[in-house]
C-alpha cells in the first residue's frame, strides 16, 4: 500500500472520501447545498478563530492568492511583498500582473523575515510621498518548510495602517494563525484539512471588503467580491462534492479539538526532525523558523534520487524542493491526516534504509 507523505495534497481519510462519493444536491437550485455551504463557512470560522467573514470559492488554493491581488490591487497601487520563499516571490508577480507596483523585501530562503528592513521600506515609501497601502506575506513557505513569525511584522504593518494579505495555505488547521490581525487570510482544502484539492478558503475583514468595493475588480473568477453575499446564488456552479468532503474533514478536525490537532502536528514534526538528526540530516530553515506541518531536509544533489528510491523500494511518496531547489531538498509532509508519529516513523525508516 502506497504511503503518501507529501506536503499537499495530503492523504484523505475514508469518511472524507465517502462524503465526496455520495449523491450531492444541485448547488445551483437546491437549498440543501446552500445550507451545507453556510455550515462549512461557520466551521471554518472556528478553525480560523475569527469574526471575519469566511468564503469558500471553487478553485485550488492558488486561486485565493491571485484573487486576493486581483480583488485588492488597482493599477499603480503600492504593495509591499515580504518574502523568504517561492510563494512570497510569487505574490510580487501577481501584483505586477495586475498593474500594481511591488516593493519586495526579501531575506534568504533559509532565514526568517527581517522586521527592520520591512519598517525601513514602509518609512522610505511614506517619506517619498507614495505610501504603501497593502502588504503580502506567507505564514508557511511549503517548499522550504519555513514557518514565519508574522506577529512582529503585523505589528509594524498595523502601525502604518497597511492592509494585509497572508498565505496560510499550509499552516491553517495545523498550527495557530493570528487571523483577526489579518485582512485576507488564505487557506485551501488540500493541506492540513486533508480534503481533496479544489477549494480556496478566505477570511476577509471589513476593511478588505471596503477596499475591494473601491477597486471594482473586472474579473469574475479571480474576484472575492461576488462571494460576500451568496444569498441569491453563487457566482458560478459550485463544486458540490468538494464542499461535502471539506464539511466532513472539518468535522473530524473540530471533533478532535484544535489544541489537540496542533499538539499532534508538533509531535509529528519533532519526531521527524529527531529521526532526521539521527540520520545526519540538516533541516533547511533556521531553528525557530520550522513549520510543524512540513519538514525540509537538505540533501544537496541527492534529493530526487532519494525520492525515487524511497518510492520504488518502499512505496513511500515524498516531495522534493521546487524550482532550483528540486535536487537539494527532500520534503516530508506531516500535515493533516499524516500528522501521526507512527506514520512518520514508517516514512523515516524508509529514508534511513535508502541512505544506509
Secondary structure, 3 states (H helix, E strand, C coil): CCEECCCCCCCCCHHHHHHHHCCCCCCCCCHHHHHHHHHHHHHHHHHHCCCCEEECCECCHHHHHHHHHHHHCCCCCEEEEEECCHHHHHHHHHHHHCCCEEEEEECCCCCCCCHHHHHHHHHHHHHCCCCCCEEEEECEECCCCEECCCHHHHHHHHHCCCEEEEECCCCCCCCCCCHHHCCEEEEECCCCCCCCCCEEEEEECHHHHHHHHHHCCCCCCCCCHHHCCCCCCCCCCCCHHHHHHHHHHHHHHHHHCHHHHHHHHHHHHHHHHHHHHHCCCEECCCCCCECCCCEEEECCCCHHHHHHHHHHHHCEECEECCHHHCCCEEEECCCHHHCCHHHHHHHHHHHHHHHC
